[in-house]
């Protein structure tokens, strides 16, 4: 991403909080990319507290293209 030959953008993103939690405590962010094609990618993420409570979910669609081919 640090190259001048590539350009990227976040096309759409959302974050849902399911439960209260302390942001200054440890949590796990588990992510996966179920789809990527034609310069677009989709990413899903889930956040868990140390004791395993599912506290938030995230989804993001991104675009990555070569600049000036």
N, CA, C and O atoms as a MOPAC input file, in Angstrom:
PM7 MOZYME 1SCF
protein

 N      0.81200 1    -1.19600 1     0.00000 1
 C      0.00000 1     0.00000 1     0.00000 1
 C      0.85500 1     1.26000 1     0.00000 1
 O      0.35500 1     2.32900 1    -0.35100 1
 N      2.10600 1     1.17400 1     0.37500 1
 C      2.94900 1     2.35400 1     0.41800 1
 C      3.48100 1     2.77200 1    -0.94400 1
 O      4.19600 1     3.76900 1    -1.04000 1
 N      3.15300 1     2.04600 1    -1.98300 1
 C      3.64800 1     2.33900 1    -3.31900 1
 C      2.81900 1     3.41700 1    -3.99500 1
 O      1.60900 1     3.50300 1    -3.78900 1
 N      3.47200 1     4.23400 1    -4.79700 1
 C      2.75000 1     5.23700 1    -5.58300 1
 C      2.05800 1     4.60300 1    -6.79100 1
 O      1.27800 1     5.26000 1    -7.48000 1
 N      2.34500 1     3.33300 1    -7.04200 1
 C      1.75400 1     2.64200 1    -8.18200 1
 C      0.39600 1     2.04000 1    -7.85400 1
 O     -0.28300 1     1.54500 1    -8.75300 1
 N     -0.01600 1     2.06900 1    -6.59800 1
 C     -1.30800 1     1.50800 1    -6.18800 1
 C     -2.13700 1     2.56700 1    -5.47800 1
 O     -1.61700 1     3.41000 1    -4.74700 1
 N     -3.43300 1     2.49800 1    -5.71500 1
 C     -4.36100 1     3.38600 1    -5.02100 1
 C     -5.45600 1     2.55300 1    -4.38800 1
 O     -5.93200 1     1.58800 1    -4.98700 1
 N     -5.85400 1     2.91400 1    -3.19500 1
 C     -6.87700 1     2.14800 1    -2.49700 1
 C     -7.91300 1     3.05800 1    -1.86400 1
 O     -7.65400 1     4.23100 1    -1.59200 1
 N     -9.08000 1     2.50000 1    -1.63800 1
 C    -10.15900 1     3.24600 1    -0.99800 1
 C    -11.07400 1     2.28700 1    -0.25600 1
 O    -11.24400 1     1.13300 1    -0.65100 1
 N    -11.65700 1     2.78000 1     0.82100 1
 C    -12.70400 1     2.04600 1     1.52800 1
 C    -14.02800 1     2.43700 1     0.88800 1
 O    -14.42000 1     3.60300 1     0.93500 1
 N    -14.71500 1     1.47700 1     0.29400 1
 C    -15.95900 1     1.77300 1    -0.40000 1
 C    -17.15600 1     1.81500 1     0.54000 1
 O    -18.06600 1     2.62700 1     0.37000 1
 N    -17.14500 1     0.94400 1     1.51600 1
 C    -18.26400 1     0.86200 1     2.44400 1
 C    -17.77900 1     0.15600 1     3.69800 1
 O    -16.99700 1    -0.79100 1     3.61600 1
 N    -18.22800 1     0.60100 1     4.83800 1
 C    -17.84500 1    -0.06200 1     6.06800 1
 C    -18.89500 1     0.17800 1     7.15000 1
 O    -19.60000 1     1.18800 1     7.14000 1
 N    -18.98200 1    -0.75800 1     8.07000 1
 C    -19.93600 1    -0.66100 1     9.18000 1
 C    -19.35600 1    -1.35900 1    10.39900 1
 O    -18.58200 1    -2.30800 1    10.27700 1
 N    -19.74300 1    -0.87500 1    11.58100 1
 C    -19.30200 1    -1.44100 1    12.84800 1
 C    -20.50500 1    -1.49100 1    13.78200 1
 O    -21.17400 1    -0.48100 1    14.00000 1
 N    -20.77200 1    -2.65800 1    14.32500 1
 C    -21.89500 1    -2.85100 1    15.24100 1
 C    -21.35600 1    -3.25500 1    16.60000 1
 O    -20.54800 1    -4.17800 1    16.70000 1
 N    -21.79800 1    -2.57000 1    17.64700 1
 C    -21.44000 1    -2.91900 1    19.02100 1
 C    -22.59900 1    -3.70000 1    19.63400 1
 O    -23.72800 1    -3.21200 1    19.67500 1
 N    -22.31800 1    -4.91900 1    20.11100 1
 C    -23.35600 1    -5.79900 1    20.64600 1
 C    -23.48000 1    -5.71400 1    22.16300 1
 O    -24.56700 1    -5.91200 1    22.70600 1
 N    -22.38700 1    -5.42500 1    22.84700 1
 C    -22.36600 1    -5.36300 1    24.30600 1
 C    -21.40400 1    -4.26500 1    24.74300 1
 O    -20.53400 1    -3.84900 1    23.97800 1
 N    -21.56600 1    -3.80600 1    25.96200 1
 C    -20.60800 1    -2.83600 1    26.48900 1
 C    -19.29000 1    -3.54200 1    26.82800 1
 O    -19.27400 1    -4.72300 1    27.17400 1
 N    -18.20200 1    -2.80500 1    26.72400 1
 C    -16.87800 1    -3.33200 1    27.05700 1
 C    -15.97000 1    -2.15700 1    27.36900 1
 O    -16.29800 1    -1.00700 1    27.07700 1
 N    -14.84000 1    -2.45300 1    27.95700 1
 C    -13.84700 1    -1.42000 1    28.25800 1
 C    -12.81100 1    -1.40000 1    27.13300 1
 O    -12.17600 1    -2.41600 1    26.85000 1
 N    -12.64800 1    -0.26300 1    26.50800 1
 C    -11.70900 1    -0.13600 1    25.39800 1
 C    -10.25100 1    -0.19500 1    25.85400 1
 O     -9.36000 1    -0.40300 1    25.03000 1
 N     -9.99400 1    -0.01500 1    27.15500 1
 C     -8.61500 1    -0.07000 1    27.64300 1
 C     -8.21500 1    -1.46600 1    28.10300 1
 O     -7.14200 1    -1.63800 1    28.68000 1
 N     -9.05700 1    -2.46200 1    27.85900 1
 C     -8.72400 1    -3.85000 1    28.17500 1
 C     -8.46700 1    -4.63200 1    26.88500 1
 O     -8.84300 1    -4.19800 1    25.79600 1
 N     -7.82600 1    -5.78200 1    27.02500 1
 C     -7.47700 1    -6.64200 1    25.90500 1
 C     -8.73100 1    -7.16800 1    25.21700 1
 O     -9.70000 1    -7.52500 1    25.88700 1
 N     -8.72200 1    -7.22000 1    23.86700 1
 C     -9.74200 1    -7.95600 1    23.13800 1
 C     -9.13900 1    -8.52900 1    21.87300 1
 O     -8.12700 1    -8.04200 1    21.37100 1
 N     -9.77400 1    -9.56800 1    21.36900 1
 C     -9.31800 1   -10.27100 1    20.16500 1
 C    -10.12200 1    -9.80200 1    18.96900 1
 O    -11.34900 1    -9.72100 1    19.03500 1
 N     -9.43300 1    -9.48900 1    17.86600 1
 C    -10.10100 1    -9.15200 1    16.60800 1
 C     -9.82500 1   -10.28800 1    15.63900 1
 O     -8.68400 1   -10.49800 1    15.22800 1
 N    -10.86600 1   -11.01900 1    15.27700 1
 C    -10.78000 1   -12.15600 1    14.35600 1
 C    -11.33500 1   -11.69600 1    13.01700 1
 O    -12.48000 1   -11.24900 1    12.94400 1
 N    -10.53700 1   -11.80000 1    11.95000 1
 C    -10.99800 1   -11.31300 1    10.64500 1
 C    -10.80800 1   -12.34700 1     9.55100 1
 O     -9.96500 1   -13.24000 1     9.64300 1
 N    -11.61800 1   -12.19700 1     8.51500 1
 C    -11.54600 1   -13.07700 1     7.33900 1
 C    -11.97200 1   -12.28400 1     6.11900 1
 O    -12.71500 1   -11.30800 1     6.22400 1
 N    -11.49500 1   -12.71200 1     4.96400 1
 C    -11.88100 1   -12.09300 1     3.70300 1
 C    -12.57800 1   -13.14900 1     2.85200 1
 O    -11.91300 1   -13.93300 1     2.17500 1
 N    -13.91200 1   -13.17900 1     2.87700 1
 C    -14.63500 1   -14.22200 1     2.15500 1
 C    -14.66800 1   -14.03600 1     0.64300 1
 O    -14.99900 1   -14.97200 1    -0.08400 1
 N    -14.32900 1   -12.83900 1     0.15500 1
 C    -14.40500 1   -12.60600 1    -1.28500 1
 C    -13.43900 1   -11.51200 1    -1.70400 1
 O    -13.31300 1   -10.49000 1    -1.02800 1
 N    -12.75500 1   -11.73200 1    -2.82600 1
 C    -11.88800 1   -10.71600 1    -3.42300 1
 C    -11.79800 1   -11.00100 1    -4.91800 1
 O    -11.37100 1   -12.08200 1    -5.32200 1
 N    -12.20100 1   -10.02500 1    -5.74200 1
 C    -12.08300 1   -10.16000 1    -7.18700 1
 C    -12.30600 1    -8.81200 1    -7.84800 1
 O    -12.96800 1    -7.93500 1    -7.29300 1
 N    -11.74000 1    -8.65700 1    -9.04900 1
 C    -11.92000 1    -7.45200 1    -9.86000 1
 C    -11.63100 1    -6.17000 1    -9.08100 1
 O    -12.39700 1    -5.20900 1    -9.14300 1
 N    -10.53300 1    -6.16500 1    -8.35700 1
 C    -10.00400 1    -5.02300 1    -7.60300 1
 C    -10.78000 1    -4.70600 1    -6.32600 1
 O    -10.47500 1    -3.71500 1    -5.66200 1
 N    -11.77100 1    -5.51700 1    -5.96500 1
 C    -12.54900 1    -5.28400 1    -4.74800 1
 C    -12.37100 1    -6.44200 1    -3.77500 1
 O    -12.20300 1    -7.59300 1    -4.17800 1
 N    -12.41000 1    -6.11600 1    -2.49900 1
 C    -12.31400 1    -7.14400 1    -1.47900 1
 C    -13.29800 1    -6.87400 1    -0.36100 1
 O    -13.64000 1    -5.72500 1    -0.07900 1
 N    -13.74900 1    -7.94300 1     0.27300 1
 C    -14.67300 1    -7.84400 1     1.38900 1
 C    -14.00000 1    -8.43500 1     2.61800 1
 O    -13.38700 1    -9.50000 1     2.54700 1
 N    -14.11800 1    -7.74100 1     3.74300 1
 C    -13.54000 1    -8.22800 1     4.99300 1
 C    -14.60000 1    -8.22300 1     6.09200 1
 O    -15.35800 1    -7.26400 1     6.23700 1
 N    -14.64000 1    -9.30300 1     6.85900 1
 C    -15.52700 1    -9.42600 1     8.01800 1
 C    -14.65500 1    -9.53300 1     9.25800 1
 O    -13.59200 1   -10.15200 1     9.22300 1
 N    -15.10000 1    -8.93500 1    10.34600 1
 C    -14.35200 1    -9.03000 1    11.58800 1
 C    -15.27900 1    -9.18700 1    12.78000 1
 O    -16.41000 1    -8.70000 1    12.77600 1
 N    -14.77700 1    -9.87900 1    13.80600 1
 C    -15.51200 1   -10.04200 1    15.06000 1
 C    -14.56100 1    -9.73400 1    16.20100 1
 O    -13.39100 1   -10.11500 1    16.16100 1
 N    -15.06200 1    -9.04200 1    17.22000 1
 C    -14.25200 1    -8.68900 1    18.38600 1
 C    -14.79300 1    -9.39100 1    19.62600 1
 O    -15.99800 1    -9.43100 1    19.87400 1
 N    -13.84500 1    -9.95000 1    20.40400 1
 C    -14.18400 1   -10.71500 1    21.60400 1
 C    -13.38400 1   -10.20300 1    22.79500 1
 O    -12.23600 1    -9.78700 1    22.64400 1
 N    -13.99400 1   -10.23300 1    23.98400 1
 C    -13.26600 1    -9.91000 1    25.21200 1
 C    -12.40400 1   -11.10900 1    25.61000 1
 O    -12.50700 1   -12.18600 1    25.02300 1
 N    -11.56400 1   -10.90600 1    26.60300 1
 C    -10.68800 1   -11.97800 1    27.07900 1
 C    -11.48300 1   -13.20400 1    27.54100 1
 O    -11.01500 1   -14.33300 1    27.39200 1
 N    -12.69300 1   -12.98900 1    28.10700 1
 C    -13.49900 1   -14.12600 1    28.57400 1
 C    -14.41800 1   -14.70100 1    27.49100 1
 O    -15.26900 1   -15.53700 1    27.79200 1
 N    -14.25600 1   -14.26100 1    26.22800 1
 C    -14.96800 1   -14.87400 1    25.11300 1
 C    -16.28400 1   -14.22800 1    24.70300 1
 O    -16.96600 1   -14.73900 1    23.81500 1
 N    -16.65800 1   -13.11200 1    25.33200 1
 C    -17.90100 1   -12.44300 1    24.93800 1
 C    -17.72600 1   -11.75200 1    23.58700 1
 O    -16.74200 1   -11.04500 1    23.36800 1
 N    -18.68400 1   -11.96000 1    22.68200 1
 C    -18.66800 1   -11.32200 1    21.35600 1
 C    -19.19300 1    -9.90000 1    21.54100 1
 O    -20.37600 1    -9.71100 1    21.82600 1
 N    -18.32400 1    -8.89700 1    21.38300 1
 C    -18.70800 1    -7.52200 1    21.69700 1
 C    -19.00000 1    -6.65500 1    20.47700 1
 O    -19.72100 1    -5.66400 1    20.59200 1
 N    -18.45800 1    -7.00600 1    19.31200 1
 C    -18.66900 1    -6.15600 1    18.13500 1
 C    -18.42100 1    -6.93900 1    16.84800 1
 O    -17.71800 1    -7.94900 1    16.83400 1
 N    -19.02000 1    -6.44100 1    15.77300 1
 C    -18.82000 1    -7.00900 1    14.43300 1
 C    -18.50800 1    -5.87800 1    13.46300 1
 O    -19.00700 1    -4.76300 1    13.61500 1
 N    -17.67600 1    -6.17300 1    12.46100 1
 C    -17.30100 1    -5.16700 1    11.46600 1
 C    -17.33200 1    -5.78700 1    10.07200 1
 O    -17.04200 1    -6.97000 1     9.89800 1
 N    -17.68900 1    -4.96900 1     9.08600 1
 C    -17.65100 1    -5.38100 1     7.68000 1
 C    -17.09400 1    -4.21300 1     6.87400 1
 O    -17.46700 1    -3.06300 1     7.10700 1
 N    -16.20300 1    -4.50200 1     5.92700 1
 C    -15.63300 1    -3.45100 1     5.09400 1
 C    -15.42400 1    -3.96400 1     3.67500 1
 O    -14.97000 1    -5.08900 1     3.46600 1
 N    -15.76600 1    -3.11400 1     2.70100 1
 C    -15.48000 1    -3.40300 1     1.29500 1
 C    -14.42200 1    -2.40500 1     0.84700 1
 O    -14.55500 1    -1.20200 1     1.07200 1
 N    -13.37800 1    -2.91000 1     0.21600 1
 C    -12.28700 1    -2.05500 1    -0.21400 1
 C    -11.97800 1    -2.22100 1    -1.68600 1
 O    -12.34600 1    -3.21900 1    -2.30600 1
 N    -11.29400 1    -1.22400 1    -2.23900 1
 C    -10.89600 1    -1.19400 1    -3.64200 1
 C     -9.39000 1    -0.96400 1    -3.71000 1
 O     -8.86300 1    -0.11200 1    -2.99400 1
 N     -8.69800 1    -1.70800 1    -4.55700 1
 C     -7.26300 1    -1.54400 1    -4.75400 1
 C     -6.96600 1    -1.67400 1    -6.23000 1
 O     -7.24800 1    -2.70400 1    -6.84300 1
 N     -6.39000 1    -0.61400 1    -6.80500 1
 C     -6.09100 1    -0.61700 1    -8.24900 1
 C     -4.69700 1    -0.05300 1    -8.50200 1
 O     -4.14800 1     0.71200 1    -7.70800 1
 N     -4.15400 1    -0.46300 1    -9.63900 1
 C     -2.88600 1     0.08900 1   -10.08500 1
 C     -3.13100 1     1.45300 1   -10.69400 1
 O     -4.09600 1     1.63800 1   -11.43500 1
 N     -2.27000 1     2.41000 1   -10.39100 1
 C     -2.41800 1     3.77500 1   -10.88500 1
 C     -1.58700 1     3.96100 1   -12.15400 1
 O     -0.40800 1     3.60900 1   -12.18000 1
 N     -2.18800 1     4.50300 1   -13.18700 1
 C     -1.49400 1     4.87300 1   -14.42100 1
 C     -0.83500 1     3.75600 1   -15.19800 1
 O      0.28100 1     3.93000 1   -15.68700 1
 N     -1.48000 1     2.62800 1   -15.32700 1
 C     -0.89900 1     1.47100 1   -16.03800 1
 C     -0.60700 1     1.83500 1   -17.41100 1
 O     -0.11500 1     1.00700 1   -18.17700 1

